[in-house]
Amino acid sequence: IPGESPVGGGAFPGTALPTTLVALDPGPLGANGLALRLRLGRLPIVARVENGRVLLDPRTLPVDRFAAVAEGLAGALVV
C-alpha cells in the first residue's frame, strides 16, 4: 500500500519519504500480538501497527535479506 517512512534516526524530525508498505492482516493474533511475535523472533523484524494491521516498510531492506524476512514472517504467522 502507499505510505510514508520517516527519514533518518531522528535527524530530520517531521520529514518523511513516500514508500510502498506491506500490510499484513494479523488474523486471530491481533496486530499487537503479531508485531510482538515479529520482534521476538529468531530474526527480529520491526514493524508498526496502524488501523489494526501490521505494516512493514521494505524501503531500506537489502534484497539479500528478503528470504530471511519471509522465513521470519512465516514463523510468526503460525498459530
C-alpha positions in Angstrom: 0.0 0.0 0.0 1.2 3.6 -0.5 2.7 5.1 2.7 5.4 7.2 4.1 8.5 6.4 6.2 10.4 8.7 8.5 13.8 10.0 7.3 16.9 9.2 9.4 17.0 8.2 13.0 15.6 11.5 14.2 18.0 13.6 12.2 15.2 15.2 10.2 12.2 15.4 12.5 8.9 15.5 10.7 10.4 14.6 7.4 9.1 11.5 5.5 9.7 9.9 2.2 7.0 8.2 0.1 7.3 4.4 0.1 5.3 1.3 -0.5 4.3 -0.6 2.6 3.5 -4.3 3.1 0.3 -4.5 5.1 -0.4 -7.8 7.0 -3.8 -8.9 8.3 -2.8 -10.3 11.7 -5.7 -12.7 11.9 -6.5 -14.1 15.4 -3.2 -12.9 16.9 -4.3 -9.2 16.5 -1.9 -6.5 15.3 -0.1 -6.0 18.5 0.3 -9.8 19.0 1.8 -10.3 15.6 4.1 -7.3 15.9 5.3 -8.7 19.2 6.0 -12.1 17.6 7.9 -10.5 14.8 10.1 -8.5 17.2 10.8 -11.6 19.4 11.6 -14.0 16.5 14.9 -15.6 15.8 15.4 -12.7 13.3 13.8 -9.7 14.9 11.5 -7.9 12.4 10.5 -4.4 13.4 7.0 -3.4 12.2 4.5 -0.8 13.0 0.8 -1.1 13.8 -1.8 1.1 12.3 -5.5 0.7 11.9 -5.5 -2.9 13.0 -2.8 -4.0 10.5 0.9 -4.7 10.8 2.9 -2.6 8.4 6.4 -3.4 7.1 8.4 -0.8 5.2 11.0 -2.6 3.0 12.5 0.7 1.8 15.9 0.1 3.4 15.8 -3.7 3.3 18.6 -5.2 1.2 17.4 -7.7 -1.4 19.7 -10.4 0.1 17.6 -10.2 3.3 14.2 -10.8 1.7 14.3 -14.6 2.2 15.2 -14.3 5.9 12.4 -11.8 6.4 10.0 -14.2 4.6 11.1 -17.0 6.9 10.6 -14.8 10.0 7.1 -13.8 8.8 6.1 -17.4 8.2 7.3 -18.4 11.7 5.4 -15.5 13.3 2.1 -16.3 11.5 1.9 -19.9 12.7 -0.9 -20.0 15.2 
